């Protein structure tokens, strides 16, 4: 039964990594690509790392994996926000036109 959950978590994590990679190739602009990559990367890393925690059991290694999950949950959204903010700042004129035209 434990092996079943380990496989489900790992395959689900790999699925989300794949969807995020597909989003990087399919979307046109930087903001959409960053959104796709950040959401799928965070969830995929959580599921794969949780699967590894189940494999290792309750040991010191699983505590390290938990710290990795916490670190990723804090840094991935922050990094994506900074990338998006830099992109909007760089192309401010373009995004102001989008907002004024009501295209969002």
FENKA-V556940 format. One record per backbone hydrogen bond with DSSP energy under -0.5 kcal/mol. NH is the residue of the N-H (numbers start at 1). CO is the residue of the C=O. E is the energy in kcal/mol with one decimal. If there is no record, write none. Layout:
[[NH/CO/E] [NH/CO/E]]
//
This chain:
[[5/1/-1.6] [6/2/-2.2] [7/3/-2.4] [8/4/-2.4] [9/5/-2.7] [10/6/-2.4] [11/7/-2.8] [12/8/-2.3] [13/9/-2.4] [14/10/-2.4] [15/11/-2.1] [16/12/-2.2] [17/13/-2.1] [18/14/-2.2] [19/15/-2.5] [20/16/-2.3] [21/17/-2.1] [22/18/-2.4] [23/19/-2.3] [24/20/-1.7] [25/21/-1.4] [26/22/-2.2] [27/23/-2.1] [33/29/-1.9] [34/30/-2.8] [35/31/-2.1] [36/32/-2.4] [37/33/-2.6] [38/34/-2.5] [39/35/-2.3] [40/36/-2.0] [41/37/-2.2] [42/38/-2.1] [43/39/-2.0] [44/40/-2.6] [45/41/-2.4] [46/42/-2.0] [47/43/-2.5] [48/44/-2.5] [49/45/-2.4] [50/46/-2.3] [51/47/-1.9] [52/48/-1.9] [53/49/-1.9] [54/50/-2.0] [55/51/-1.8] [56/52/-2.2] [57/53/-1.5] [59/57/-1.4] [63/59/-1.2] [64/60/-1.7] [65/61/-2.1] [66/62/-1.9] [67/63/-1.9] [68/64/-1.9] [69/65/-2.1] [70/66/-2.3] [71/67/-2.5] [72/68/-2.6] [73/69/-2.5] [74/70/-1.4] [75/71/-2.4] [76/72/-2.3] [78/74/-0.7] [79/75/-2.8] [80/76/-2.3] [81/77/-2.3] [82/78/-2.1] [83/79/-2.2] [84/80/-2.5] [85/81/-2.6] [86/82/-2.2] [87/83/-2.1] [88/84/-2.4] [89/85/-2.2] [90/86/-2.2] [91/87/-2.2] [92/89/-0.8] [95/91/-2.0] [96/92/-2.3] [97/93/-1.7] [98/94/-1.6] [99/95/-2.1] [100/96/-2.4] [101/97/-2.1] [102/98/-0.8] [102/99/-0.6] [103/98/-2.0]]
//
